[in-house]
Amino acid sequence: MVHKAKRTKSGRAWMHEHVTDPYVKKAQQDGYRSRAAYKLLEIDARDHLLHPGMTVVDLGAAPGSWCQVAVQRMKRQGKVLAIDLLPVAAMPGVESLESDFTEAEALAWLEEKLENGAVDLVLSDMAPNISGIPLRDQARHYELCELALDFAVNWLKPDGAFLVKVFQGVGFEDFRAQVREAFEQVLIRKPDASRDRSNEVYLLGRRPLAGRRRDKPATLGLE
């Protein structure tokens, strides 16, 4: 009974926070699929990541708000490829696959869609299914981040960029070091739309280093 009451109280608190969140209300008014749109909008306003004619890969895309931002900022001139375990409802200018990014099927799909072309921007908002065991969840999250980083290194253009959601704590400094080894410039961004109590931040890597980048795009090898 005690545990049930705690869960109910927590659930009610989350729902209250959600329905009163100004970014949730703004997303509903502006037609975005989630409040996460404003995180990318703010980062793009500062760092100018999105331009017409780009090829963008969005990993962990559902429900698709980052895809919406990308299509709008690119003025529907370019290509947006989206992958998530959950479906991304169809929208003009976006091709999506409901699949696990860690599976060969997803990487084969991306390779086919990219047609041996390189990518301008890799976005990763991926997060693992929560087990409730913090250390395990954090470790799994950084496994996904490392896979996204490997994909970015293999596929980005020399002037490309990689934006990835990370959580400060165990594994953060090690992963940031990996990103620093892979990119000429690495920045930390904490958009206003990220809740203050969250340890979520975004790492932005720009211009893959020649020593890490392959001469030709290649698929990511997964066992």
C-alpha positions in Angstrom: 0.0 0.0 0.0 2.8 2.4 0.8 4.6 1.9 -2.5 1.3 2.3 -4.4 0.6 5.5 -2.7 4.0 6.9 -3.4 3.7 6.0 -7.1 0.3 7.6 -7.3 1.6 10.8 -5.6 4.6 10.9 -8.0 2.4 10.3 -11.0 0.1 13.1 -10.0 3.0 15.5 -9.4 4.4 14.6 -12.9 1.0 15.2 -14.5 0.6 18.5 -12.8 4.0 19.6 -13.9 3.4 18.5 -17.4 0.0 20.2 -17.9 1.2 23.4 -16.3 4.6 23.5 -18.2 4.7 26.6 -20.4 6.7 24.8 -23.1 4.0 22.1 -23.2 1.4 24.7 -23.7 3.5 26.6 -26.3 4.1 23.3 -28.2 0.3 22.7 -28.4 -0.3 26.3 -29.6 2.6 26.2 -32.2 1.7 22.7 -33.5 4.8 20.9 -32.3 4.6 17.3 -31.3 6.4 17.8 -28.0 8.1 20.5 -25.9 11.5 19.1 -27.1 11.1 21.2 -30.2 12.1 24.3 -28.2 15.4 22.7 -27.2 16.5 22.3 -30.8 15.1 25.7 -31.7 17.1 27.4 -29.0 20.3 25.5 -29.9 19.9 26.2 -33.6 19.3 29.9 -33.0 22.6 30.0 -31.2 24.7 27.6 -33.2 23.1 27.8 -36.7 23.0 24.1 -37.4 20.2 23.9 -39.8 20.2 25.2 -43.4 18.2 24.5 -46.6 19.5 21.6 -48.6 21.0 19.6 -45.7 20.9 15.9 -45.0 19.9 15.3 -41.4 19.7 12.0 -39.5 17.5 12.1 -36.3 18.1 9.2 -33.9 15.5 8.6 -31.3 13.1 10.9 -33.2 9.7 10.0 -31.8 7.3 11.7 -31.6 9.0 13.9 -34.3 9.3 17.4 -32.9 13.0 17.7 -33.9 12.0 16.5 -37.4 9.4 19.3 -37.5 12.0 21.9 -36.6 14.5 20.5 -39.1 12.0 20.6 -42.0 10.9 24.1 -41.1 14.5 25.5 -40.7 15.5 23.8 -43.9 12.5 25.2 -45.7 11.6 21.7 -46.9 14.8 21.7 -49.0 16.8 18.7 -48.0 16.5 15.3 -46.5 15.5 14.2 -43.0 15.9 10.6 -42.0 14.4 9.5 -38.6 14.6 6.3 -36.6 12.9 5.3 -33.3 11.6 2.3 -31.6 8.3 4.1 -31.5 6.5 5.2 -34.7 7.0 8.7 -36.0 3.7 9.9 -37.6 4.2 10.8 -41.3 5.1 14.4 -42.1 6.2 16.0 -45.4 10.0 16.1 -45.9 10.7 13.2 -43.4 11.4 9.5 -44.1 11.1 7.4 -40.9 11.8 3.9 -39.8 10.3 2.2 -36.7 13.2 0.2 -35.6 16.0 -0.2 -33.0 19.0 1.8 -34.1 21.3 -0.8 -32.6 20.1 -3.4 -35.1 21.6 -4.1 -38.5 18.2 -3.4 -40.1 18.2 0.2 -39.1 21.7 0.8 -40.3 21.0 -0.9 -43.6 18.0 1.3 -44.1 20.1 4.5 -43.4 22.8 3.3 -45.8 20.2 2.7 -48.5 18.5 6.1 -48.0 21.9 8.0 -47.9 22.9 6.4 -51.2 26.6 6.7 -50.2 26.2 10.4 -49.6 27.5 12.0 -46.5 25.4 13.7 -43.7 25.4 17.3 -42.6 24.0 16.9 -39.1 23.4 13.9 -36.8 20.9 14.5 -34.0 20.5 12.0 -31.2 17.8 12.4 -28.5 18.0 8.6 -27.7 17.4 7.3 -24.3 17.0 3.7 -23.1 13.9 2.1 -21.7 14.2 2.8 -18.0 14.8 -0.2 -15.7 14.7 1.8 -12.5 18.3 0.9 -11.7 20.1 4.2 -12.1 23.6 2.9 -12.8 22.3 0.4 -15.3 20.2 3.0 -17.1 23.1 5.5 -17.2 25.4 2.8 -18.6 22.9 1.8 -21.3 22.3 5.5 -22.2 26.0 6.0 -22.9 26.1 2.8 -24.9 23.5 4.4 -27.2 25.5 7.7 -27.2 28.6 5.9 -28.3 26.8 4.2 -31.1 25.5 7.5 -32.3 29.0 9.0 -32.1 30.4 6.1 -34.2 27.7 6.7 -36.8 28.4 10.4 -36.9 32.1 9.9 -37.2 31.6 7.5 -40.1 29.0 9.5 -42.0 29.4 13.2 -41.4 30.8 15.6 -43.9 34.1 17.3 -43.0 32.1 20.4 -41.9 29.3 18.4 -40.3 27.9 18.5 -36.7 26.7 16.0 -34.1 24.2 17.0 -31.4 23.6 14.4 -28.7 21.6 14.4 -25.4 23.5 13.3 -22.4 23.0 13.1 -18.7 25.6 14.4 -16.3 26.8 11.8 -13.8 28.6 8.5 -14.2 30.0 8.2 -17.7 29.6 11.8 -18.7 33.3 12.9 -18.6 34.4 9.7 -20.4 31.9 10.2 -23.2 32.8 13.9 -23.5 36.4 12.9 -23.9 35.4 10.6 -26.7 33.6 13.4 -28.5 36.6 15.7 -28.0 38.8 13.1 -29.7 36.4 13.0 -32.6 35.6 16.7 -33.3 37.5 19.9 -33.7 35.1 21.8 -31.4 32.9 20.5 -28.6 30.4 22.6 -26.8 27.9 22.0 -24.0 24.4 23.4 -24.3 21.6 23.5 -21.7 18.6 25.1 -23.4 16.0 26.9 -21.3 13.4 24.2 -22.4 15.4 21.6 -20.4 13.9 21.5 -16.9 16.1 22.9 -14.2 15.9 19.8 -12.1 17.1 17.6 -15.0 20.7 16.7 -15.3 20.2 16.6 -19.1 22.5 18.6 -21.3 23.5 18.5 -25.0 26.9 18.0 -26.4 27.6 19.6 -29.8 30.5 18.4 -31.8 31.5 20.3 -34.9 33.9 19.3 -37.8 35.0 15.7 -37.4 38.7 15.3 -37.1 40.4 13.8 -40.1 42.1 11.2 -38.0 38.8 9.7 -36.8 36.8 10.2 -39.9 36.9 7.4 -42.6 37.6 8.4 -46.2 34.3 7.0 -47.3 31.0 6.5 -45.4 30.7 3.1 -43.9 28.1 1.2 -42.0 28.5 0.8 -38.2 29.6 -2.7 -37.2 27.5 -4.2 -34.5 27.6 -7.7 -33.1 
